[in-house]
Amino acid sequence: IKCYKFADDRSIVAFHEDPVKCAELMQAICDHLGQWCHNNMLVLNCDRNKTEAMILETNCEPEFNPPQLQINGKTILFVEHAKVLGIYIDKKLSFKHHAIEKLKHCKQVWNLIKRGTTRN
């Protein structure tokens, strides 16, 4: 288990060769985190884009369907990609979604530049 922190963002990573054991480990982490927040009178935001789970596809069984993770009864969504410190990470580590989003942003900026000038 590793925890990466930056300002108020946290990413918790669990490693295990067996995907079922990894899912069990992640649920144990979620249970501990929920209890810690309760003990310290904190509320964890489990909304989409705030608390998400992802399984990176390495040698994982292709048909593995992970159980739903929960924190204090709130379901944590499994996602195909997540934005971490401005970079989109996808479950295949291909960064394809990141490239698509950056290209989309470049096109938007280019259109703003074109509107502000007489050049096409």
Backbone atoms as SQL, in Angstrom:
CREATE TABLE atoms (id INTEGER PRIMARY KEY, chain TEXT, resi INTEGER, resn TEXT, atom TEXT, x REAL, y REAL, z REAL);
INSERT INTO atoms VALUES
  (1, 'A', 1, 'ILE', 'N', 0.857, -1.171, 0.000),
  (2, 'A', 1, 'ILE', 'CA', 0.000, 0.000, 0.000),
  (3, 'A', 1, 'ILE', 'C', 0.896, 1.224, 0.000),
  (4, 'A', 2, 'LYS', 'N', 0.561, 2.178, -0.851),
  (5, 'A', 2, 'LYS', 'CA', 1.285, 3.447, -0.882),
  (6, 'A', 2, 'LYS', 'C', 0.267, 4.575, -0.900),
  (7, 'A', 3, 'CYS', 'N', 0.621, 5.670, -0.263),
  (8, 'A', 3, 'CYS', 'CA', -0.233, 6.854, -0.246),
  (9, 'A', 3, 'CYS', 'C', 0.568, 8.018, -0.807),
  (10, 'A', 4, 'TYR', 'N', 0.003, 8.667, -1.827),
  (11, 'A', 4, 'TYR', 'CA', 0.637, 9.821, -2.442),
  (12, 'A', 4, 'TYR', 'C', -0.191, 11.048, -2.091),
  (13, 'A', 5, 'LYS', 'N', 0.480, 12.113, -1.630),
  (14, 'A', 5, 'LYS', 'CA', -0.219, 13.307, -1.175),
  (15, 'A', 5, 'LYS', 'C', 0.315, 14.534, -1.883),
  (16, 'A', 6, 'PHE', 'N', -0.608, 15.452, -2.178),
  (17, 'A', 6, 'PHE', 'CA', -0.233, 16.758, -2.689),
  (18, 'A', 6, 'PHE', 'C', -1.323, 17.729, -2.265),
  (19, 'A', 7, 'ALA', 'N', -0.978, 18.716, -1.455),
  (20, 'A', 7, 'ALA', 'CA', -1.942, 19.681, -0.906),
  (21, 'A', 7, 'ALA', 'C', -3.078, 18.914, -0.241),
  (22, 'A', 8, 'ASP', 'N', -4.303, 19.063, -0.738),
  (23, 'A', 8, 'ASP', 'CA', -5.429, 18.354, -0.123),
  (24, 'A', 8, 'ASP', 'C', -5.859, 17.130, -0.924),
  (25, 'A', 9, 'ASP', 'N', -5.063, 16.704, -1.883),
  (26, 'A', 9, 'ASP', 'CA', -5.365, 15.515, -2.681),
  (27, 'A', 9, 'ASP', 'C', -4.590, 14.313, -2.144),
  (28, 'A', 10, 'ARG', 'N', -5.250, 13.164, -2.175),
  (29, 'A', 10, 'ARG', 'CA', -4.617, 11.911, -1.757),
  (30, 'A', 10, 'ARG', 'C', -4.922, 10.844, -2.794),
  (31, 'A', 11, 'SER', 'N', -3.944, 10.023, -3.068),
  (32, 'A', 11, 'SER', 'CA', -4.128, 8.843, -3.915),
  (33, 'A', 11, 'SER', 'C', -3.571, 7.656, -3.137),
  (34, 'A', 12, 'ILE', 'N', -4.410, 6.653, -2.962),
  (35, 'A', 12, 'ILE', 'CA', -3.993, 5.450, -2.257),
  (36, 'A', 12, 'ILE', 'C', -3.896, 4.332, -3.279),
  (37, 'A', 13, 'VAL', 'N', -2.760, 3.659, -3.287),
  (38, 'A', 13, 'VAL', 'CA', -2.502, 2.607, -4.259),
  (39, 'A', 13, 'VAL', 'C', -2.255, 1.305, -3.510),
  (40, 'A', 14, 'ALA', 'N', -2.955, 0.258, -3.955),
  (41, 'A', 14, 'ALA', 'CA', -2.764, -1.069, -3.363),
  (42, 'A', 14, 'ALA', 'C', -2.287, -2.008, -4.464),
  (43, 'A', 15, 'PHE', 'N', -1.310, -2.837, -4.128),
  (44, 'A', 15, 'PHE', 'CA', -0.749, -3.794, -5.070),
  (45, 'A', 15, 'PHE', 'C', -0.984, -5.209, -4.564),
  (46, 'A', 16, 'HIS', 'N', -1.352, -6.092, -5.467),
  (47, 'A', 16, 'HIS', 'CA', -1.429, -7.511, -5.124),
  (48, 'A', 16, 'HIS', 'C', -1.521, -8.299, -6.426),
  (49, 'A', 17, 'GLU', 'N', -0.890, -9.459, -6.463),
  (50, 'A', 17, 'GLU', 'CA', -0.926, -10.291, -7.665),
  (51, 'A', 17, 'GLU', 'C', -2.315, -10.848, -7.926),
  (52, 'A', 18, 'ASP', 'N', -3.065, -11.117, -6.873),
  (53, 'A', 18, 'ASP', 'CA', -4.405, -11.673, -6.987),
  (54, 'A', 18, 'ASP', 'C', -5.416, -10.530, -6.959),
  (55, 'A', 19, 'PRO', 'N', -6.207, -10.328, -8.041),
  (56, 'A', 19, 'PRO', 'CA', -7.149, -9.209, -8.075),
  (57, 'A', 19, 'PRO', 'C', -8.213, -9.272, -6.986),
  (58, 'A', 20, 'VAL', 'N', -8.618, -10.464, -6.579),
  (59, 'A', 20, 'VAL', 'CA', -9.618, -10.595, -5.509),
  (60, 'A', 20, 'VAL', 'C', -9.025, -10.103, -4.191),
  (61, 'A', 21, 'LYS', 'N', -7.792, -10.510, -3.906),
  (62, 'A', 21, 'LYS', 'CA', -7.114, -10.068, -2.685),
  (63, 'A', 21, 'LYS', 'C', -6.889, -8.556, -2.704),
  (64, 'A', 22, 'CYS', 'N', -6.592, -8.021, -3.888),
  (65, 'A', 22, 'CYS', 'CA', -6.384, -6.579, -4.022),
  (66, 'A', 22, 'CYS', 'C', -7.682, -5.833, -3.707),
  (67, 'A', 23, 'ALA', 'N', -8.809, -6.334, -4.211),
  (68, 'A', 23, 'ALA', 'CA', -10.108, -5.711, -3.933),
  (69, 'A', 23, 'ALA', 'C', -10.417, -5.776, -2.436),
  (70, 'A', 24, 'GLU', 'N', -10.109, -6.892, -1.793),
  (71, 'A', 24, 'GLU', 'CA', -10.323, -7.027, -0.346),
  (72, 'A', 24, 'GLU', 'C', -9.448, -6.042, 0.415),
  (73, 'A', 25, 'LEU', 'N', -8.223, -5.875, -0.031),
  (74, 'A', 25, 'LEU', 'CA', -7.299, -4.935, 0.600),
  (75, 'A', 25, 'LEU', 'C', -7.825, -3.508, 0.457),
  (76, 'A', 26, 'MET', 'N', -8.318, -3.170, -0.738),
  (77, 'A', 26, 'MET', 'CA', -8.858, -1.830, -0.948),
  (78, 'A', 26, 'MET', 'C', -10.076, -1.580, -0.071),
  (79, 'A', 27, 'GLN', 'N', -10.938, -2.589, 0.101),
  (80, 'A', 27, 'GLN', 'CA', -12.097, -2.402, 0.975),
  (81, 'A', 27, 'GLN', 'C', -11.658, -2.206, 2.419),
  (82, 'A', 28, 'ALA', 'N', -10.628, -2.929, 2.843),
  (83, 'A', 28, 'ALA', 'CA', -10.097, -2.741, 4.201),
  (84, 'A', 28, 'ALA', 'C', -9.566, -1.319, 4.380),
  (85, 'A', 29, 'ILE', 'N', -8.913, -0.796, 3.346),
  (86, 'A', 29, 'ILE', 'CA', -8.415, 0.587, 3.387),
  (87, 'A', 29, 'ILE', 'C', -9.588, 1.552, 3.482),
  (88, 'A', 30, 'CYS', 'N', -10.631, 1.310, 2.684),
  (89, 'A', 30, 'CYS', 'CA', -11.819, 2.168, 2.719),
  (90, 'A', 30, 'CYS', 'C', -12.471, 2.145, 4.098),
  (91, 'A', 31, 'ASP', 'N', -12.555, 0.957, 4.707),
  (92, 'A', 31, 'ASP', 'CA', -13.135, 0.836, 6.048),
  (93, 'A', 31, 'ASP', 'C', -12.315, 1.624, 7.066),
  (94, 'A', 32, 'HIS', 'N', -11.000, 1.487, 6.995),
  (95, 'A', 32, 'HIS', 'CA', -10.114, 2.206, 7.915),
  (96, 'A', 32, 'HIS', 'C', -10.245, 3.715, 7.716),
  (97, 'A', 33, 'LEU', 'N', -10.277, 4.157, 6.464),
  (98, 'A', 33, 'LEU', 'CA', -10.406, 5.577, 6.160),
  (99, 'A', 33, 'LEU', 'C', -11.733, 6.131, 6.667),
  (100, 'A', 34, 'GLY', 'N', -12.815, 5.378, 6.462),
  (101, 'A', 34, 'GLY', 'CA', -14.115, 5.807, 6.959),
  (102, 'A', 34, 'GLY', 'C', -14.139, 5.934, 8.470),
  (103, 'A', 35, 'GLN', 'N', -13.536, 4.979, 9.159),
  (104, 'A', 35, 'GLN', 'CA', -13.479, 5.018, 10.623),
  (105, 'A', 35, 'GLN', 'C', -12.628, 6.180, 11.102),
  (106, 'A', 36, 'TRP', 'N', -11.496, 6.420, 10.441),
  (107, 'A', 36, 'TRP', 'CA', -10.620, 7.526, 10.816),
  (108, 'A', 36, 'TRP', 'C', -11.346, 8.859, 10.660),
  (109, 'A', 37, 'CYS', 'N', -12.059, 9.027, 9.546),
  (110, 'A', 37, 'CYS', 'CA', -12.812, 10.268, 9.326),
  (111, 'A', 37, 'CYS', 'C', -13.878, 10.440, 10.398),
  (112, 'A', 38, 'HIS', 'N', -14.578, 9.355, 10.729),
  (113, 'A', 38, 'HIS', 'CA', -15.615, 9.414, 11.762),
  (114, 'A', 38, 'HIS', 'C', -15.008, 9.799, 13.117),
  (115, 'A', 39, 'ASN', 'N', -13.899, 9.177, 13.471),
  (116, 'A', 39, 'ASN', 'CA', -13.241, 9.464, 14.753),
  (117, 'A', 39, 'ASN', 'C', -12.753, 10.906, 14.844),
  (118, 'A', 40, 'ASN', 'N', -12.396, 11.488, 13.706),
  (119, 'A', 40, 'ASN', 'CA', -11.873, 12.854, 13.673),
  (120, 'A', 40, 'ASN', 'C', -12.925, 13.869, 13.230),
  (121, 'A', 41, 'MET', 'N', -14.185, 13.446, 13.231),
  (122, 'A', 41, 'MET', 'CA', -15.327, 14.298, 12.878),
  (123, 'A', 41, 'MET', 'C', -15.148, 14.980, 11.519),
  (124, 'A', 42, 'LEU', 'N', -14.692, 14.200, 10.531),
  (125, 'A', 42, 'LEU', 'CA', -14.537, 14.692, 9.168),
  (126, 'A', 42, 'LEU', 'C', -15.524, 13.974, 8.264),
  (127, 'A', 43, 'VAL', 'N', -15.941, 14.653, 7.211),
  (128, 'A', 43, 'VAL', 'CA', -16.848, 14.057, 6.236),
  (129, 'A', 43, 'VAL', 'C', -16.072, 13.882, 4.945),
  (130, 'A', 44, 'LEU', 'N', -16.088, 12.667, 4.434),
  (131, 'A', 44, 'LEU', 'CA', -15.385, 12.361, 3.186),
  (132, 'A', 44, 'LEU', 'C', -16.329, 12.573, 2.015),
  (133, 'A', 45, 'ASN', 'N', -15.897, 13.333, 1.015),
  (134, 'A', 45, 'ASN', 'CA', -16.713, 13.592, -0.166),
  (135, 'A', 45, 'ASN', 'C', -16.577, 12.407, -1.124),
  (136, 'A', 46, 'CYS', 'N', -17.622, 11.597, -1.217),
  (137, 'A', 46, 'CYS', 'CA', -17.600, 10.411, -2.075),
  (138, 'A', 46, 'CYS', 'C', -18.266, 10.657, -3.419),
  (139, 'A', 47, 'ASP', 'N', -18.433, 11.936, -3.804),
  (140, 'A', 47, 'ASP', 'CA', -19.043, 12.250, -5.098),
  (141, 'A', 47, 'ASP', 'C', -18.113, 11.870, -6.237),
  (142, 'A', 48, 'ARG', 'N', -18.718, 11.709, -7.434),
  (143, 'A', 48, 'ARG', 'CA', -17.945, 11.422, -8.640),
  (144, 'A', 48, 'ARG', 'C', -16.915, 12.537, -8.845),
  (145, 'A', 49, 'ASN', 'N', -15.762, 12.199, -9.332),
  (146, 'A', 49, 'ASN', 'CA', -14.631, 13.099, -9.561),
  (147, 'A', 49, 'ASN', 'C', -13.950, 13.541, -8.270),
  (148, 'A', 50, 'LYS', 'N', -14.410, 13.069, -7.122),
  (149, 'A', 50, 'LYS', 'CA', -13.759, 13.383, -5.852),
  (150, 'A', 50, 'LYS', 'C', -13.157, 12.132, -5.225),
  (151, 'A', 51, 'THR', 'N', -13.918, 11.044, -5.207),
  (152, 'A', 51, 'THR', 'CA', -13.435, 9.778, -4.666),
  (153, 'A', 51, 'THR', 'C', -13.760, 8.702, -5.686),
  (154, 'A', 52, 'GLU', 'N', -12.734, 8.151, -6.303),
  (155, 'A', 52, 'GLU', 'CA', -12.920, 7.169, -7.373),
  (156, 'A', 52, 'GLU', 'C', -11.954, 6.008, -7.171),
  (157, 'A', 53, 'ALA', 'N', -12.277, 4.891, -7.806),
  (158, 'A', 53, 'ALA', 'CA', -11.409, 3.718, -7.761),
  (159, 'A', 53, 'ALA', 'C', -11.114, 3.270, -9.185),
  (160, 'A', 54, 'MET', 'N', -9.924, 2.727, -9.376),
  (161, 'A', 54, 'MET', 'CA', -9.533, 2.233, -10.691),
  (162, 'A', 54, 'MET', 'C', -8.635, 1.017, -10.510),
  (163, 'A', 55, 'ILE', 'N', -8.848, 0.025, -11.360),
  (164, 'A', 55, 'ILE', 'CA', -7.962, -1.138, -11.373),
  (165, 'A', 55, 'ILE', 'C', -7.131, -1.039, -12.636),
  (166, 'A', 56, 'LEU', 'N', -5.818, -0.967, -12.464),
  (167, 'A', 56, 'LEU', 'CA', -4.930, -0.901, -13.625),
  (168, 'A', 56, 'LEU', 'C', -4.813, -2.286, -14.226),
  (169, 'A', 57, 'GLU', 'N', -4.974, -2.357, -15.527),
  (170, 'A', 57, 'GLU', 'CA', -4.903, -3.642, -16.217),
  (171, 'A', 57, 'GLU', 'C', -3.459, -3.978, -16.524),
  (172, 'A', 58, 'THR', 'N', -2.951, -4.926, -15.793),
  (173, 'A', 58, 'THR', 'CA', -1.599, -5.421, -16.074),
  (174, 'A', 58, 'THR', 'C', -1.761, -6.869, -16.489),
  (175, 'A', 59, 'ASN', 'N', -1.566, -7.776, -15.573),
  (176, 'A', 59, 'ASN', 'CA', -1.783, -9.199, -15.858),
  (177, 'A', 59, 'ASN', 'C', -3.104, -9.667, -15.256),
  (178, 'A', 60, 'CYS', 'N', -4.001, -8.725, -15.031),
  (179, 'A', 60, 'CYS', 'CA', -5.280, -9.021, -14.401),
  (180, 'A', 60, 'CYS', 'C', -6.157, -9.858, -15.337),
  (181, 'A', 61, 'GLU', 'N', -6.948, -10.723, -14.735),
  (182, 'A', 61, 'GLU', 'CA', -7.883, -11.519, -15.525),
  (183, 'A', 61, 'GLU', 'C', -8.817, -10.572, -16.278),
  (184, 'A', 62, 'PRO', 'N', -8.998, -10.765, -17.593),
  (185, 'A', 62, 'PRO', 'CA', -9.824, -9.832, -18.359),
  (186, 'A', 62, 'PRO', 'C', -11.282, -9.813, -17.910),
  (187, 'A', 63, 'GLU', 'N', -11.772, -10.899, -17.353),
  (188, 'A', 63, 'GLU', 'CA', -13.170, -10.976, -16.940),
  (189, 'A', 63, 'GLU', 'C', -13.368, -10.619, -15.471),
  (190, 'A', 64, 'PHE', 'N', -12.333, -10.147, -14.778),
  (191, 'A', 64, 'PHE', 'CA', -12.449, -9.824, -13.359),
  (192, 'A', 64, 'PHE', 'C', -13.408, -8.666, -13.172),
  (193, 'A', 65, 'ASN', 'N', -14.425, -8.886, -12.380),
  (194, 'A', 65, 'ASN', 'CA', -15.418, -7.866, -12.085),
  (195, 'A', 65, 'ASN', 'C', -15.278, -7.515, -10.601),
  (196, 'A', 66, 'PRO', 'N', -14.671, -6.375, -10.287),
  (197, 'A', 66, 'PRO', 'CA', -14.392, -6.070, -8.883),
  (198, 'A', 66, 'PRO', 'C', -15.672, -5.795, -8.100),
  (199, 'A', 67, 'PRO', 'N', -15.678, -6.146, -6.822),
  (200, 'A', 67, 'PRO', 'CA', -16.831, -5.802, -5.992),
  (201, 'A', 67, 'PRO', 'C', -16.859, -4.296, -5.744),
  (202, 'A', 68, 'GLN', 'N', -18.036, -3.776, -5.454),
  (203, 'A', 68, 'GLN', 'CA', -18.163, -2.349, -5.167),
  (204, 'A', 68, 'GLN', 'C', -17.455, -2.014, -3.859),
  (205, 'A', 69, 'LEU', 'N', -16.671, -0.963, -3.893),
  (206, 'A', 69, 'LEU', 'CA', -16.040, -0.462, -2.679),
  (207, 'A', 69, 'LEU', 'C', -16.982, 0.522, -2.012),
  (208, 'A', 70, 'GLN', 'N', -16.985, 0.538, -0.687),
  (209, 'A', 70, 'GLN', 'CA', -17.834, 1.469, 0.044),
  (210, 'A', 70, 'GLN', 'C', -17.069, 2.102, 1.185),
  (211, 'A', 71, 'ILE', 'N', -17.408, 3.366, 1.435),
  (212, 'A', 71, 'ILE', 'CA', -16.897, 4.077, 2.597),
  (213, 'A', 71, 'ILE', 'C', -18.106, 4.616, 3.345),
  (214, 'A', 72, 'ASN', 'N', -18.288, 4.145, 4.563),
  (215, 'A', 72, 'ASN', 'CA', -19.432, 4.549, 5.389),
  (216, 'A', 72, 'ASN', 'C', -20.753, 4.405, 4.642),
  (217, 'A', 73, 'GLY', 'N', -20.906, 3.321, 3.900),
  (218, 'A', 73, 'GLY', 'CA', -22.153, 3.046, 3.184),
  (219, 'A', 73, 'GLY', 'C', -22.289, 3.744, 1.846),
  (220, 'A', 74, 'LYS', 'N', -21.339, 4.592, 1.479),
  (221, 'A', 74, 'LYS', 'CA', -21.381, 5.295, 0.190),
  (222, 'A', 74, 'LYS', 'C', -20.522, 4.529, -0.812),
  (223, 'A', 75, 'THR', 'N', -21.104, 4.249, -1.976),
  (224, 'A', 75, 'THR', 'CA', -20.412, 3.473, -2.999),
  (225, 'A', 75, 'THR', 'C', -19.367, 4.320, -3.713),
  (226, 'A', 76, 'ILE', 'N', -18.199, 3.759, -3.897),
  (227, 'A', 76, 'ILE', 'CA', -17.114, 4.395, -4.640),
  (228, 'A', 76, 'ILE', 'C', -17.160, 3.859, -6.061),
  (229, 'A', 77, 'LEU', 'N', -17.216, 4.757, -7.025),
  (230, 'A', 77, 'LEU', 'CA', -17.324, 4.358, -8.424),
  (231, 'A', 77, 'LEU', 'C', -15.983, 3.888, -8.977),
  (232, 'A', 78, 'PHE', 'N', -16.027, 2.811, -9.767),
  (233, 'A', 78, 'PHE', 'CA', -14.855, 2.393, -10.536),
  (234, 'A', 78, 'PHE', 'C', -14.889, 3.164, -11.851),
  (235, 'A', 79, 'VAL', 'N', -13.762, 3.721, -12.242),
  (236, 'A', 79, 'VAL', 'CA', -13.692, 4.546, -13.444),
  (237, 'A', 79, 'VAL', 'C', -12.662, 3.980, -14.417),
  (238, 'A', 80, 'GLU', 'N', -12.814, 4.365, -15.677),
  (239, 'A', 80, 'GLU', 'CA', -11.869, 3.963, -16.723),
  (240, 'A', 80, 'GLU', 'C', -10.627, 4.851, -16.710),
  (241, 'A', 81, 'HIS', 'N', -10.812, 6.109, -16.295),
  (242, 'A', 81, 'HIS', 'CA', -9.693, 7.051, -16.216),
  (243, 'A', 81, 'HIS', 'C', -9.986, 8.053, -15.111),
  (244, 'A', 82, 'ALA', 'N', -8.923, 8.615, -14.547),
  (245, 'A', 82, 'ALA', 'CA', -9.048, 9.596, -13.470),
  (246, 'A', 82, 'ALA', 'C', -8.007, 10.688, -13.673),
  (247, 'A', 83, 'LYS', 'N', -8.368, 11.894, -13.255),
  (248, 'A', 83, 'LYS', 'CA', -7.443, 13.014, -13.363),
  (249, 'A', 83, 'LYS', 'C', -6.694, 13.155, -12.045),
  (250, 'A', 84, 'VAL', 'N', -5.373, 13.028, -12.108),
  (251, 'A', 84, 'VAL', 'CA', -4.518, 13.131, -10.932),
  (252, 'A', 84, 'VAL', 'C', -3.478, 14.212, -11.202),
  (253, 'A', 85, 'LEU', 'N', -3.561, 15.297, -10.437),
  (254, 'A', 85, 'LEU', 'CA', -2.632, 16.427, -10.589),
  (255, 'A', 85, 'LEU', 'C', -2.535, 16.903, -12.036),
  (256, 'A', 86, 'GLY', 'N', -3.689, 16.971, -12.714),
  (257, 'A', 86, 'GLY', 'CA', -3.746, 17.508, -14.067),
  (258, 'A', 86, 'GLY', 'C', -3.464, 16.508, -15.174),
  (259, 'A', 87, 'ILE', 'N', -3.175, 15.279, -14.823),
  (260, 'A', 87, 'ILE', 'CA', -2.886, 14.253, -15.830),
  (261, 'A', 87, 'ILE', 'C', -3.953, 13.175, -15.753),
  (262, 'A', 88, 'TYR', 'N', -4.534, 12.850, -16.908),
  (263, 'A', 88, 'TYR', 'CA', -5.512, 11.768, -16.957),
  (264, 'A', 88, 'TYR', 'C', -4.774, 10.440, -17.034),
  (265, 'A', 89, 'ILE', 'N', -5.042, 9.587, -16.066),
  (266, 'A', 89, 'ILE', 'CA', -4.458, 8.249, -16.052),
  (267, 'A', 89, 'ILE', 'C', -5.571, 7.269, -16.376),
  (268, 'A', 90, 'ASP', 'N', -5.339, 6.398, -17.354),
  (269, 'A', 90, 'ASP', 'CA', -6.349, 5.397, -17.677),
  (270, 'A', 90, 'ASP', 'C', -5.874, 4.039, -17.198),
  (271, 'A', 91, 'LYS', 'N', -6.817, 3.100, -17.162),
  (272, 'A', 91, 'LYS', 'CA', -6.497, 1.816, -16.542),
  (273, 'A', 91, 'LYS', 'C', -5.505, 0.983, -17.331),
  (274, 'A', 92, 'LYS', 'N', -5.242, 1.343, -18.590),
  (275, 'A', 92, 'LYS', 'CA', -4.228, 0.635, -19.378),
  (276, 'A', 92, 'LYS', 'C', -2.896, 1.386, -19.400),
  (277, 'A', 93, 'LEU', 'N', -2.851, 2.527, -18.729),
  (278, 'A', 93, 'LEU', 'CA', -1.673, 3.398, -18.692),
  (279, 'A', 93, 'LEU', 'C', -1.216, 3.795, -20.099),
  (280, 'A', 94, 'SER', 'N', -2.167, 4.019, -20.990),
  (281, 'A', 94, 'SER', 'CA', -1.830, 4.408, -22.360),
  (282, 'A', 94, 'SER', 'C', -1.784, 5.924, -22.525),
  (283, 'A', 95, 'PHE', 'N', -2.406, 6.670, -21.617),
  (284, 'A', 95, 'PHE', 'CA', -2.498, 8.131, -21.651),
  (285, 'A', 95, 'PHE', 'C', -3.238, 8.633, -22.889),
  (286, 'A', 96, 'LYS', 'N', -4.006, 7.756, -23.542),
  (287, 'A', 96, 'LYS', 'CA', -4.784, 8.143, -24.720),
  (288, 'A', 96, 'LYS', 'C', -5.824, 9.202, -24.358),
  (289, 'A', 97, 'HIS', 'N', -6.540, 8.995, -23.247),
  (290, 'A', 97, 'HIS', 'CA', -7.553, 9.972, -22.839),
  (291, 'A', 97, 'HIS', 'C', -6.910, 11.320, -22.529),
  (292, 'A', 98, 'HIS', 'N', -5.728, 11.310, -21.926),
  (293, 'A', 98, 'HIS', 'CA', -5.021, 12.550, -21.628),
  (294, 'A', 98, 'HIS', 'C', -4.695, 13.307, -22.925),
  (295, 'A', 99, 'ALA', 'N', -4.201, 12.585, -23.918),
  (296, 'A', 99, 'ALA', 'CA', -3.868, 13.210, -25.205),
  (297, 'A', 99, 'ALA', 'C', -5.113, 13.788, -25.866),
  (298, 'A', 100, 'ILE', 'N', -6.239, 13.071, -25.820),
  (299, 'A', 100, 'ILE', 'CA', -7.492, 13.545, -26.412),
  (300, 'A', 100, 'ILE', 'C', -7.949, 14.832, -25.720),
  (301, 'A', 101, 'GLU', 'N', -7.890, 14.853, -24.387),
  (302, 'A', 101, 'GLU', 'CA', -8.317, 16.044, -23.635),
  (303, 'A', 101, 'GLU', 'C', -7.405, 17.238, -23.923),
  (304, 'A', 102, 'LYS', 'N', -6.110, 17.002, -24.012),
  (305, 'A', 102, 'LYS', 'CA', -5.175, 18.102, -24.307),
  (306, 'A', 102, 'LYS', 'C', -5.385, 18.639, -25.723),
  (307, 'A', 103, 'LEU', 'N', -5.637, 17.753, -26.680),
  (308, 'A', 103, 'LEU', 'CA', -5.918, 18.186, -28.053),
  (309, 'A', 103, 'LEU', 'C', -7.198, 19.011, -28.097),
  (310, 'A', 104, 'LYS', 'N', -8.215, 18.574, -27.369),
  (311, 'A', 104, 'LYS', 'CA', -9.478, 19.309, -27.309),
  (312, 'A', 104, 'LYS', 'C', -9.245, 20.714, -26.744),
  (313, 'A', 105, 'HIS', 'N', -8.429, 20.815, -25.696),
  (314, 'A', 105, 'HIS', 'CA', -8.120, 22.110, -25.089),
  (315, 'A', 105, 'HIS', 'C', -7.352, 23.004, -26.070),
  (316, 'A', 106, 'CYS', 'N', -6.396, 22.431, -26.783),
  (317, 'A', 106, 'CYS', 'CA', -5.625, 23.204, -27.771),
  (318, 'A', 106, 'CYS', 'C', -6.532, 23.758, -28.860),
  (319, 'A', 107, 'LYS', 'N', -7.477, 22.949, -29.315),
  (320, 'A', 107, 'LYS', 'CA', -8.422, 23.411, -30.341),
  (321, 'A', 107, 'LYS', 'C', -9.282, 24.552, -29.822),
  (322, 'A', 108, 'GLN', 'N', -9.705, 24.478, -28.568),
  (323, 'A', 108, 'GLN', 'CA', -10.507, 25.554, -27.983),
  (324, 'A', 108, 'GLN', 'C', -9.702, 26.844, -27.901),
  (325, 'A', 109, 'VAL', 'N', -8.456, 26.750, -27.476),
  (326, 'A', 109, 'VAL', 'CA', -7.597, 27.940, -27.388),
  (327, 'A', 109, 'VAL', 'C', -7.335, 28.504, -28.783),
  (328, 'A', 110, 'TRP', 'N', -7.089, 27.632, -29.755),
  (329, 'A', 110, 'TRP', 'CA', -6.845, 28.084, -31.122),
  (330, 'A', 110, 'TRP', 'C', -8.062, 28.829, -31.667),
  (331, 'A', 111, 'ASN', 'N', -9.261, 28.328, -31.402),
  (332, 'A', 111, 'ASN', 'CA', -10.481, 29.003, -31.859),
  (333, 'A', 111, 'ASN', 'C', -10.633, 30.374, -31.213),
  (334, 'A', 112, 'LEU', 'N', -10.255, 30.508, -29.938),
  (335, 'A', 112, 'LEU', 'CA', -10.287, 31.813, -29.277),
  (336, 'A', 112, 'LEU', 'C', -9.281, 32.772, -29.923),
  (337, 'A', 113, 'ILE', 'N', -8.111, 32.279, -30.264),
  (338, 'A', 113, 'ILE', 'CA', -7.091, 33.106, -30.913),
  (339, 'A', 113, 'ILE', 'C', -7.594, 33.551, -32.282),
  (340, 'A', 114, 'LYS', 'N', -8.207, 32.636, -33.031),
  (341, 'A', 114, 'LYS', 'CA', -8.711, 32.978, -34.368),
  (342, 'A', 114, 'LYS', 'C', -9.793, 34.049, -34.286),
  (343, 'A', 115, 'ARG', 'N', -10.655, 33.964, -33.285),
  (344, 'A', 115, 'ARG', 'CA', -11.714, 34.968, -33.136),
  (345, 'A', 115, 'ARG', 'C', -11.140, 36.340, -32.828),
  (346, 'A', 116, 'GLY', 'N', -10.045, 36.397, -32.117),
  (347, 'A', 116, 'GLY', 'CA', -9.443, 37.655, -31.715),
  (348, 'A', 116, 'GLY', 'C', -8.551, 38.284, -32.772),
  (349, 'A', 117, 'THR', 'N', -8.324, 37.588, -33.863),
  (350, 'A', 117, 'THR', 'CA', -7.481, 38.129, -34.944),
  (351, 'A', 117, 'THR', 'C', -8.248, 38.064, -36.252),
  (352, 'A', 118, 'THR', 'N', -7.671, 38.637, -37.275),
  (353, 'A', 118, 'THR', 'CA', -8.301, 38.600, -38.603),
  (354, 'A', 118, 'THR', 'C', -7.781, 37.448, -39.427),
  (355, 'A', 119, 'ARG', 'N', -6.814, 36.685, -38.878),
  (356, 'A', 119, 'ARG', 'CA', -6.243, 35.560, -39.610),
  (357, 'A', 119, 'ARG', 'C', -7.059, 34.312, -39.376),
  (358, 'A', 120, 'ASN', 'N', -7.063, 33.419, -40.358),
  (359, 'A', 120, 'ASN', 'CA', -7.757, 32.134, -40.222),
  (360, 'A', 120, 'ASN', 'C', -6.806, 31.015, -40.033);
